[in-house]
């Protein structure tokens, strides 16, 4: 199963990096596989430090902004077992260590073992608008392979779910992503 979440890693100097990731999670949560691109900061940090923290969150605004490289500063606390950071507002977190790192593929294949975990707060629950924002965020990260007009056509369908079932947080996150994609589309038309 692939879970959409947020991963925090640290640079060799201890600087926090936050990125959305969709790891393939083992059913028992003992570990997972990350597949970042080789040029990503997440990959570089994991290669150097071999540890990080995976977060489960229902904060779709943070997911949306992180997906397009505009994550706001987040409050964190030190991880308990690895050199890293836990997002204070996350629902759950999973501290991990890298067990294997395969660089022979187009996308890296990083096997991770969970070494500590915890719950920070209750998960809100299932909501179609939150899922629509997550899907919109994923589409926004694919603009190098999907034309902006196609992404915006999908956004038109997703907007219906946000309008029907979303609250202010989902509406704001979706509007942010729409503006981001529209700006890219406008830049390509020039």
N, C-alpha and C positions, 0 to 999 in steps of 0.2 A: 504494500500500500504506500502511496506517495502522500505525504502530509505537507501542506504549505505552512511554513513557519519562518522564523527569523533566526539567523545565526550570528552570534558575536564571536569575533576572533580578535587577537591582539597582534600588533606588529612586534618586531624584535625589540623595539623601544618601549613596548607596553601600551601603545596607542590603540584605543578601541576602534573596531570596524564593525559595522552593522550591515547585513545583507539578507534579503529574502532568499530562501532556499526551499526546494521541494525534495527532501530526502526520502529515499525508499526505506521505510521503518519496519523493523522486525515486529511481528505480532506481540511479542512479550516485552517490547521496549528495551531489550538488552543492548541494542545497537542499531545502526542504520548506515546507509551508503549516501554520501554526498557526491554530486557530479558538477562541480564548478568548471567554468572555462579556464584554460591555463593562464590567460591574461588577467584574471580577476584578482583583486586584493585578497579576497577570501582564500583563494588557492595559495597565493604567496605566503599568507600568514600561517595557514595550516601546514604548509611544507616546512616552514621555519620553526614553528612553535609546537605543532602536532597536538593541539588541543583547542577546545572552544566550548561554546554553550549553544544548544538548540532551544528555542523558545516556542511554545504554543501560545498563541494570542488570538483574541477576537477584536483587536484594535486594527480595523481595516484601514484606517487613515495612515497609521504607521507603516503597514504593509505596502500600501499604495505609494507613499512617498519614498520608501526605501527601494522599491522596484525601479524607480526612475532616477535613483541617485540623489534624492533630495530629502533624505531622512532628517528630521529635526534632532536636536540633542535629546537624549533620553536619560532619565535617572537610572542609575545602576548601583548595584552593590557588588562587592568582590565575590567571585565564585568560591565555593568552599573546598574544592578538591583540585581544580586545575587553575593555572594562571589565566584568569579571564574575568568576565563580567556577566552578571545576571541583570536583565531588565526588570526593574522594580514592578512595573505594571503588567508583566506577563502573567498568563494564567498558570502555566507550568514551565519548568525548565529541565534540561537534561545536559549536565556537564559531560563532556566526552573527551576521549583520547583517540588519536588516529592509530589504527593497528596496521593498516596497509595503505599504500599510496601508489596507484598505478598511473603512470604518465604516458602510457603507450596509445591512448585513445584520443579522439578529438576533444571529448570532455573527460576531465580527470575522473578517476574512479577511486574514491576514498572511503575505506571501511572504517567505521568508528565504533568504539565500545563505550557504552554509558557507564560512567564511574560514580555518578551522584545525580540525584534528581530531587525535585521538590515542587510544591504548589504554593503560588503566591496569592492567588485569588480564584474565585469561582469563574468558570467559563460561562459566558452569556447564554449560549445555546445556539441551535440552528436557526438561521434566518436567511431567506433567499436573497435579500439585498446585500448582506455581507458576502455571500458567495459570488454575487454578481460583481462586486468590487474586486474581489480576489481574481476572478477571471479577467476583468478589465486590466488589472495590474499585470497579469501574466502576458496579456496581449500587448501591453505597452512595452514590454521587454523584448518583443519579437519584431519591432519595427525595422530591423535590419533584414528580415526575411519576408515580412508581410507588408504590402503597401499600406500607408496610412488610411487611404480611402476604404480598404477592406476592414481595417480595424474599426474605423468609425461606423461602418455598416453594422458590425457586431455590437458596438456600443449602443446603437439605436435600439437593438433588441434587449440588451442588458438594462438600459435606462428604464424600461417598463417595470422590471423587477424592483429596481431601486425606488421608483415612484410609488409602487403599490405597497411595498413592505418595509422600506427603510425609514430610518430616523435621521436627525440632523448630521450625525457622524458619517453615515453611509452616503448621504446626499453630498456632503462636503468632499469626501474622498473621491466619489465618482466625478464630480465637477472638476476637481483638481486634475484627474487623469484625462478627462475630455479636453481640457485646456492644453495640457501637455501634448497630446496627440494632434490637436488642431494646430498648435504652433509648429510642430514638425511638418505637418502637411502643407501649411502655408509657406514654410521655408523651402520645401521641395518644388512648389509651384513657381517660385520666383526665378 
